[in-house]
Amino acid sequence: VSSKAINLVKGHLQSYPCPVNLNFMWNFGFLIAVAIMLQIISGVLLASIFTAEITLAYNSVQYMIREIGSGWLFRYVHATAASFVFIFSYIHIIRAISFGSCYYLSLTWLSGLVMFILTIVTAFLGYVLPWGQMSFWAATVITNLLSSIPFLVSWLCGGYYVSNPTLKRFFVLHFILPFVILGLILIHILYLHLTGSNNPLGIDTPNKVTFYPTILWLDLKGLSTFVVILSIQVFIGIVTLSHPDNSCVVDRFVTPLQIVPEWYFLPFYAMLKSIPHKTSGLIVMICSIQCIYMLAEQRHVNTNIQIRSTHGRSIMSMSFWLYSCLYSLIWVGSQLPQCTYLSYGRIFVISYFSSGVRMIALENQNYYNYTFTLH
């Protein structure tokens, strides 16, 4: 059994064949796994000090920062690495769409999007735990958003509003979900290795190299850059990643001037703000993720690889517009809910879905044109 396990590990980590022309854009999957492992290690250490009780949660966070040896380091590493998880995830998704991995590796794509959704849920649950002013009101807004689903709010919050049972349940889920994501990473890698990695040309190539040492050294170069940037942000704090109001203790009787989540939630928050009806906004937000799920519904893998070599420029231009709309929604979500910004948000939401539908239609058209030519 041990020899089989060793051979399996060698097959996936040492002798796994990779295209010779992979570049730094293929580093981000590895960096996501490293960042998640860093989150798990720092999170377990912080959980040993954190108290999931509304009268003690804020003070326990301040205690670990001010009184525990190196507690501030683990706290800021945990908070900063969360942003890097989403930076790497967004770049990883952009690369997968632009170079056709979502069509070529459909099972890998679907498992990755499941991980992405669980990462969003985990990050939101963790954002509530410090029990700052912005955390509390963000939790209140999101739980009220779910009120259109019968019994969900009372089951999730342990009542009809955000209170002590809510914090305890959020803490338990925030602790468990990263280990679920870790298991999904292994499944994601398994699906990737069953089919083989895509490459910048978008076509299958016989020119392969083993993962070790060539690709591993490429990943380690990306890891060294990540460590440097993370260290600069943790020790110097050159970019403000959290809202200042979250440094204040919760006051239920004072609503912030503007309720703003963390930056990686802003595209979805902009969709909620732009749609006047609460349930409709929730549906649009869910469909925004379902839209990129549909990209994996392209069939006949071998044919699509050949199509990619001919029509890759059209797909890359459409994917660029898709994520330009997404990043524009980040800007809209950070603004006050004024008529001008809400109008911009509706325009970008429509453009986002139009780009997604156009990409699906373009791939189907390319496939049928190619099939007709063969026959």
N, C-alpha and C positions, 0 to 999 in steps of 0.2 A: 504494500500500500504506500509506504513511504517513497519507494523508487518511482511509482506512478505519479505521486504528488510532485516530486522533484522534477520529473520529466515534463509534467504539465506546466509548472512554473517556468521552466526553461523555455518551453515552447511559446509561452505568452510574453515573457519578459526578456528573453535573450535572443532566440533564433527566429522570432516573429519577423517575416519579411515586410519591409516598408518601401514605398516608392523612393527612388534616389533623389527626386527633385523636391522633396518637402522643404518648406521654408518656415520662418518664425511664426506664421499664422497658424501652424499646426502645433504650437507650443501651449496654447491656452487651455486645451483640455487637461493636460498634465498640471498646469498651474491652478486650475479649478480644484482638482483633487488635493493638491498640496494646501491650498487655502482652506478647504473644508476640514482637512485633518488638523490644521492649526486652530480652526474654530472649535473642533471637538476637544482638543487638549486644553486650550485656554478656558473653554466653557466648563469642563469638568472641575477645574481648579476654582473657578469663580462660584460654581454651584455649591462648593463646600462651605462657602462663607455667606452666600446670599440667603435672605430670609423671605419666603413668599407669603408675606402678610402685609396688608396695606398700611399699617401703622409703623412697620419696621423696614419695609423694602427700600425706601429711599435712604434711610439712615444706614442700612447695611451696605449699600453701594458706596456711600460716602466714607464709611468706616474702612472698607477694603482699599479705597484709594488713598486715604490719609494715614491709616494706622498699621495696616498689614505690610510687612516687608515685600517690596516689589509688587504689591497689589495693584498699584496704578499702572504698572507695565502690562500685566495680564488684562486689565480692564481696557486699556487703550488699544492693545493688540487685538482683542476680541471685537471691539467696536470698529476698528479700522479695517481689519481683514474682511469683515462683512461687506464693506463697500467693494473691496477687490474681488470678492466672489462674484458680485453682479457685474463689475466691469469686465472681468474675464468671460462671464457667461454671455453677455451681450455681444462681445467681439467673436466669441466662439459660434454663436448663432448666425451672425452676419457672414462669417466665413463659410459656414455650412450651406447657407442659401446661395451665396455668390458663386461657389465652386461646385454646386450640385450635389453635395453630400446628402441633402434631405431627400433627393430622388434616388440616388444610388444606394444609400444605406437607410432604408425606411425604418427597420426595427431599431437601429441605433438612434435614429432621429426621434422616434416616438418615446423610447426610454429616456432620452436626454430631456425631452420636454416634460415628462413626468417629474424628473428630478428638478427641473426649473420651477415648476409649480410648487413642489414641496419646499424648495428653497425660499420662495416668496412667502409661503405660510410660516415657515420657521423664523424668517427674519422679522416678520410682523409680530409674532408672539414674543420674540426677544426684545423688540423695540418697546413693548409695553412693560416689561419686567422692571426697569429702573424706577418706574412709578413717578416720573417727572410730569410736569404740567402738560407738555405736548403729547407725551405717551398716553396719558389718561384720556385726553380728548380725542386723540386718534382712535383709540380703542372704542370710545363711545360712538364715534361716527361710523366706524366699520360694523360694529354690532347692530346699530340701528339700520344700517344698509341691509343687513340680513333678515330684518324683521318681516320681509315679504315671504320668507320661507317659514311655514308653520312650525312652532315649537323649537326652532333651531336656536333662537336667542336665549330662551330659558334653559335649554340644555347646555349651551356653551358657557353662559355667564353664571349659571347657578341661581338665576333670578331674572328680574326684568331690567336690570341695569348693571353696569360694570362695578363690581364690588370685590370683597375678599375671596369668595369662591372662584371668581373669574381669574384672579391673579394666580391662585394655586393651580388651576387647570391649565392656564397658559404656561406656567413654569414646567409642569409635567410634560406637556406636549412639546415644549421647546427643548427639553432634555432628550426626549425619545426620538423625535423626527430626524436629527442629524445621523443617528445610527441607521435608520431606515434609508436615508440618502446614501450612506456609505455602502450599504448592500446593493443599492441600485447602480452605484458606480461600477461595481464588479460585473453586474449584468450588462451594463452599457459597454464595458470593455469586451465582454464575451461576444456580444452581437457585432461589435466592430471587427473583432478578429475572425469571426466566421466568414465575413465577406471580404475583408481587406480594406485598407485605408484608401481614400480618394487622394488626388494630387492636384496641383495647380493647373495642369493641362485639361483636367476634366475627362480624360480618356484612360482606359486601362493600359498599363505599360509593363513590359517584362523586365524592365531595369529595376531590380530590387536590391536593397541592402538589409542586413539584420538590424534589429532594433538596438542591440548592444554591439559595438559602442557608438555607432554613428548618430543615431537619432537620440539616444540617451544624452550624449554630450550637447546636442542642440537644445534639449529640454533643460539641462543643467545651466546652460548659458542664460536661458530665459528665467530660470529660478534665481540666479544671482542678481539679475536686474530687479526682479520682484522684491527680493530681500532688501536691496538698497533703497528702493522707493518706499517700501513699508517702514523701514527704519527711520527715514527722513520724516515721514508723516507722523509716526508714533512719538518720536523724540522732539520734533520741532513743531509739528502741527501747521504746515504751510497752507493747508486747505481746511476750511471749516466744513465738516461733514455732518454736524448735528445742529439742530436749532437751539439757540440760547435759552429759550423758554423751558427746554427739557432739563435745565440745571436747577429749576425751581421746583419746590415741593408741590404736590397736587393741591389745588384749591377748586372744589366743585362749584363754588359760587362765582368764579371769575372765568369767563370764556376768553381764550386768546383772540387777539385781533384777527389773526389768520391761522387756521389749523393746517399745518403743512407736515406731511410725513417725511421720511428719509428720501433722499434724491432718487433712489432706485425704484420707489413707488410712484413717482410723479407722473409718468405716462398714464398709468391706470387711474390715478387720482384726477388727472385732467379730463379723462373720459367721463368720470362720474360728475365732475363739475359742469361739463359742457352739455350733458343731457339733463333737461329740467326734471324729468320723472325719475324717481329713485329706482324703481324696479327696472325701468328701461336702461338706465345707466349701468346697473349690475349686469344685465344681459349683454350690453355692448362690450363691457369689460371682459366677460367670459368669452364672447365671440372673437375678441382681438387675439386671444391665445389659440382658440379653435381654428382661426384663419391660417396660422402657420402650421397647425397640425395637419391641415388638408394638403399641404405640400408633399406629405409622405404618401398620398394616395395615388401617385403616379406609378403605373405598373410597368412590367417588361423591363427589368433592370438593365440587361445588356444593351437593348435598343437605346435606352435613355442615355447611356454612357456615350454612345456614338452621336446622339443628337446634341449632347452638351458641347462637343467640339465645334459644331456648326453654329449653334444658337446661343453660345455662352455669353456673348456681349449683350444680347437683349436681356437675358436673365440678370446679369450683373447690374445693368442700368436700372431695371425694375427693383431689384433688391436694395440698391442705393437709395432710390426714392422711398421705398418702404421704411427704411430706418431713418431717413431724413425726417419723415413725418413723425416717427417715434421720438426722435430726439427733440423735435420741435414741441412735442407734447410735454416733454420734461420742462421746457421753458414756460409753457402755458400753465402747467400745474403749480409752478412756483410763484405765480402772480396772484394778485387779489382777484376775487370772482367778479370782475367788472365786465360790462357788456362787450367791450372791444376784445378782451382776452377770451371770453366765452365764444365769440364769433370765430376767432382764430382757431380755438380748440375744435369747433364743429367742422371747420374746413379741413383741418389736419386729420380728424377722425375719418371723414369721408374719403380723403386721399389715401389714408392708410388701408382701408378696406378695398378701395378701388385698385390699389397696387397689388394687394394679395390676390384678389380675384383675377386680375390681369395676368399674374404670374402663373396661376393654375390653368387659365385658359390657354396661355401661350405654350405651356408644356404639352397640354393635350393636343393642340393644333400641330405642334412639331412632331409629336408621336404619330398622329394619323397621316400627316404628309409623308413621313419617313416610311410608314407601313405601306402606303399606297405606291410609293416609288419602288419598294421591294417587289411588290406583286405586279 
